[in-house]
Structure formats: structure tokens, C-alpha cells
């Protein structure tokens, strides 16, 4: 959901809430429906405080997941660049193969995995080029001390890359369970209905509209913020984009990158394997 649709939704909910308040106000008695306004205000304070506390914890949980996804994407891109450097110290027989497969890994993240995360269809699938690189690793036979050191370093970097990828893909699944969303919407609905009982025919229209509108805007905006944090991969303002991996791709180019020589890239520009 982009910023425009979010603004339209907030405005729509606010208009409905204000319209409902003004409609109820037409037949409301003076002083609202409550005989004791102070007691009603106290009950409303308990309801509002309970929702605010719940929203605060959920926002913290969702933001932590959002930040983990962002950090994972940056760490993964950084590790891919480091693995590319390590590949230049591997045996000559696999050096170019590792370099090309790392380029394909980065391309597949940008052009294949990212759109699937935005659509929520990535699931628990492995990156195919990660599997391919592991197969290449098993065929690697380091001989010199530097090659053996690079082999061990590659194993450590592979583990770190997979952990970073797990952090990145974790955010695409969402961390707020459906029962919690139900509780949030039910709580918001209860507050909305409770607010209608504050309708007062003796109060000015603008005051009643402002009272209901402000509550509607705050609650709707907060729920939309939760949705944004719980779905960090989408096409809208503030969404996570593969900027870090795109920068890494610039470093891995055979012509201008950091490779010690030319190498073949076994995939197309979208990261899909070429036909043999």
C-alpha cells in the first residue's frame, strides 16, 4: 500500500466516523448519553490506555522485525562482496566459476527473490545459486596454504550469508499473527462505538466532529503503520529495496569489478540460469 492509498483510507475512515457521530448527535440528549460523564470518561480512559499499550508493544515487535530485515539485506550484500574477494584466492580451476555464480546469486536476489518477497510468494525456497555454489565448493581441492585458508574462510562466509538471507526473508512472512490483528481491530471498533455515546446535541458540531475525527485518524494511522512495518517489502514509500545488493553487483562486474581476470557468468541479467 503506497502513501496515496493510505491517505485515502485514513480520510475515508475519518469521514465515516465523523458522519456517524453527527448522525447519532441529532437524537442525542444534552450532555451525551451518559448520566455520569466523569465515570464514562474514566472507562474510556481504561479502554484507550489498554489499546495504546497493546499497540505500543506490537509496534515495537513489528519495527524490530522490519529492522532485522533491513540489516539482513545489507549484511547479505556485504558478505557476497567479501565472498567474491575470497573467490579470487581459491584454486584457479574454480575461481572463475565461483565469481560467476556469485554474480548470478546477486542478480537473482535483486530480480527474482525481491519481487517474490513483495508478492509474499517466496516461502522457504532456497536460492538456487546458493545450492550451485555449494556443489562447486564440494568439487574444490585446495592445495596451497592460501587456498586452504580461502576455503575455510568461504565456509564461514557462506554460513554468515545464509543467516543474513534468513533475516532478510523473515520479514516477508510478517510477524504479527492473525489473532492479534483481530484483537486490534475489535478493540478499535469498541472504542469507535464507545465514542458514539459521547454524542451531545448541546455541543457544537465542529467540536463533536473534531473529537471523533482525531480518534479515528490516530487509530487508523497506527494500524496502517503496523501493516507497513509487518510488510516491509512492497511498492511504496519507505519500503525496503535491494539497494545494497545492487551496489554489490556493481563491484562484481567482470569489466570494472575486483576480479583478477575475466570470468563467465552462467545466467542472464535476471539471474536465471542460461540453457546449457
C-alpha positions in Angstrom: 0.0 0.0 0.0 1.5 3.3 -1.1 1.2 6.7 0.7 -1.6 7.8 -1.5 -3.9 4.9 -0.8 -3.0 5.1 2.9 -4.1 8.8 3.0 -7.3 7.9 1.1 -8.0 5.1 3.6 -7.4 7.4 6.6 -9.6 10.1 5.1 -12.4 7.6 4.3 -12.4 6.1 7.8 -12.4 9.6 9.3 -15.3 10.8 7.2 -17.3 7.7 8.2 -16.5 8.2 11.8 -17.4 11.9 11.8 -20.6 11.2 9.8 -21.6 8.5 12.3 -21.0 10.9 15.2 -23.0 13.7 13.7 -25.8 11.3 12.8 -26.1 10.0 16.3 -25.8 13.5 17.6 -29.1 14.5 16.0 -31.1 12.5 18.6 -28.6 12.5 21.4 -29.7 14.2 24.7 -27.8 17.2 26.1 -24.7 16.1 27.9 -24.3 12.9 25.9 -26.0 9.5 26.6 -24.1 9.1 29.8 -25.7 10.2 33.1 -22.3 10.5 34.7 -19.8 11.9 32.2 -16.8 11.6 34.6 -17.3 7.9 35.1 -17.8 7.3 31.3 -14.6 9.3 30.7 -12.8 7.0 33.2 -14.0 3.9 31.4 -12.9 5.3 28.1 -9.5 6.1 29.5 -9.1 2.5 30.5 -10.1 1.3 27.0 -7.9 3.8 25.3 -4.9 3.1 27.6 -5.3 -0.7 27.1 -5.3 -0.3 23.3 -2.4 2.2 23.4 -0.3 -0.3 25.5 -1.1 -3.1 23.2 -0.3 -1.0 20.1 3.0 0.1 21.7 4.2 -3.5 22.2 3.1 -4.6 18.7 4.7 -1.6 17.1 8.0 -2.4 18.9 7.7 -6.0 17.7 7.0 -5.1 14.1 9.7 -2.4 14.0 12.3 -4.9 15.3 11.3 -7.3 12.6 11.5 -4.5 10.0 15.0 -3.5 11.2 16.1 -7.1 11.2 15.1 -7.5 7.6 16.8 -4.3 6.6 20.0 -5.3 8.5 19.9 -8.8 6.9 19.7 -7.4 3.4 22.7 -5.1 4.0 24.7 -7.8 5.6 24.0 -10.3 2.9 25.1 -7.9 0.2 28.3 -7.1 2.1 29.1 -10.8 2.6 28.5 -11.5 -1.1 31.1 -8.9 -1.9 33.5 -10.4 0.6 33.0 -13.9 -0.8 33.8 -12.5 -4.3 37.2 -11.4 -2.9 37.7 -14.7 -1.2 36.9 -16.5 -4.5 40.0 -14.8 -6.1 42.2 -16.8 -3.7 40.6 -20.1 -4.4 42.1 -22.7 -6.8 42.3 -21.5 -10.4 40.1 -24.2 -11.6 37.1 -22.9 -9.6 38.0 -19.2 -9.2 36.1 -18.0 -12.3 33.2 -20.4 -11.6 32.7 -19.0 -8.1 32.9 -15.4 -9.4 30.2 -16.0 -12.0 27.9 -17.9 -9.6 28.2 -15.0 -7.1 27.1 -12.6 -9.7 24.2 -14.8 -10.5 23.3 -15.0 -6.8 23.2 -11.3 -6.5 21.2 -10.9 -9.7 18.6 -13.5 -8.5 18.2 -11.7 -5.2 17.5 -8.4 -7.0 15.4 -9.6 -9.9 13.8 -12.8 -8.6 13.6 -13.0 -4.9 12.7 -9.4 -4.2 9.6 -9.4 -6.4 8.5 -12.7 -4.8 9.0 -11.2 -1.3 6.8 -8.2 -2.4 4.1 -10.6 -3.5 4.5 -12.9 -0.5 5.3 -15.9 -2.6 8.9 -16.6 -1.7 8.2 -19.0 1.1 11.1 -21.2 2.4 12.7 -21.7 -1.0 16.4 -21.8 -1.3 18.3 -19.5 -3.6 19.3 -21.9 -6.4 22.7 -20.2 -6.9 23.5 -20.8 -3.2 22.9 -24.5 -3.9 25.0 -24.3 -7.0 27.9 -22.7 -5.2 27.9 -25.4 -2.5 28.1 -28.0 -5.2 31.1 -26.2 -6.7 32.6 -26.0 -3.2 32.4 -29.8 -2.8 34.5 -30.2 -6.0 37.1 -27.7 -4.8 40.5 -29.2 -3.9 42.7 -26.6 -2.2 46.4 -27.3 -2.2 48.4 -24.3 -1.1 48.2 -22.7 2.3 46.4 -19.6 0.9 43.9 -21.8 -1.0 43.2 -23.8 2.2 42.7 -20.6 4.2 40.4 -19.2 1.5 38.4 -22.5 1.6 37.9 -22.2 5.3 37.0 -18.6 5.1 34.5 -19.3 2.3 32.7 -21.8 4.6 32.4 -19.2 7.4 31.2 -16.6 4.9 28.7 -19.0 3.5 27.2 -19.6 6.9 27.0 -15.8 7.6 25.4 -15.2 4.2 22.7 -17.8 4.8 22.0 -16.3 8.2 21.7 -12.8 6.7 19.4 -14.1 4.0 17.2 -15.7 6.6 16.9 -12.4 8.4 16.1 -10.7 5.1 13.4 -13.2 4.1 11.9 -13.4 7.6 10.3 -10.0 7.3 8.4 -11.1 4.1 6.3 -13.5 6.2 5.1 -11.0 8.7 5.5 -11.3 12.5 2.0 -10.2 13.7 -0.3 -13.3 13.9 -3.9 -13.1 12.7 -5.4 -13.4 16.2 -3.5 -10.3 17.3 -4.8 -8.4 14.2 -8.3 -9.5 15.2 -7.9 -8.2 18.8 -6.6 -4.9 17.5 -9.5 -4.3 15.1 -12.1 -5.4 17.7 -10.5 -3.0 20.2 -10.6 -0.2 17.7 -14.2 -1.0 16.9 -15.2 -0.9 20.6 -13.6 2.5 21.1 -15.4 3.7 18.0 -18.8 2.6 19.4 -18.0 3.9 22.8 -17.2 7.3 21.3 -20.7 7.5 19.7 -22.2 7.5 23.2 -20.4 10.8 23.8 -22.6 12.4 21.2 -24.1 15.6 22.6 -26.7 17.7 20.9 -25.8 20.7 23.0 -22.2 20.6 21.9 -21.1 22.4 18.8 -20.9 20.4 15.6 -17.2 21.2 15.0 -16.3 20.1 18.5 -18.0 16.8 18.1 -16.5 16.2 14.6 -13.0 17.1 15.9 -13.3 14.8 18.8 -14.4 11.8 16.7 -12.1 12.6 13.8 -9.0 12.9 15.9 -9.6 9.5 17.4 -10.3 7.9 14.0 -7.1 9.4 12.5 -4.8 8.3 15.3 -6.1 4.7 15.4 -6.3 4.2 11.7 -2.8 5.7 11.1 -1.4 3.5 13.8 -2.9 0.4 12.3 -1.6 1.3 8.9 1.9 1.8 10.5 1.7 -1.7 11.9 0.8 -3.0 8.5 3.7 -1.2 6.9 6.2 -2.5 9.4 4.8 -6.0 9.2 5.1 -5.9 5.3 8.4 -4.2 4.6 8.6 -5.5 1.1 6.1 -3.6 -1.1 6.0 -0.9 -3.8 5.5 2.2 -1.7 7.2 4.9 0.3 9.7 3.6 2.8 9.6 0.0 1.6 12.8 -2.0 1.7 14.6 -2.1 -1.7 17.6 -4.1 -2.9 19.8 -1.1 -2.9 22.7 -2.8 -1.1 22.8 -5.8 -3.4 22.6 -3.6 -6.5 25.7 -1.8 -5.2 27.4 -5.1 -4.7 26.6 -6.1 -8.3 28.5 -3.0 -9.5 31.6 -4.4 -7.7 31.2 -7.8 -9.2 31.2 -6.8 -12.9 33.9 -8.6 -14.9 35.0 -5.4 -16.7 35.1 -2.9 -13.7 34.9 -5.1 -10.7 37.5 -6.6 -8.3 38.1 -9.9 -10.1 41.7 -10.8 -11.0 40.6 -11.8 -14.5 37.6 -12.3 -16.8 35.1 -15.0 -16.0 31.9 -16.4 -17.4 28.5 -15.6 -15.9 26.2 -18.6 -16.2 23.0 -16.7 -16.0 21.1 -13.9 -17.8 20.6 -10.4 -16.5 17.7 -11.5 -14.3 19.7 -14.2 -12.5 18.1 -17.2 -14.4 20.4 -20.0 -15.4 21.3 -20.0 -19.1 20.4 -23.0 -21.2 23.3 -25.5 -21.5 
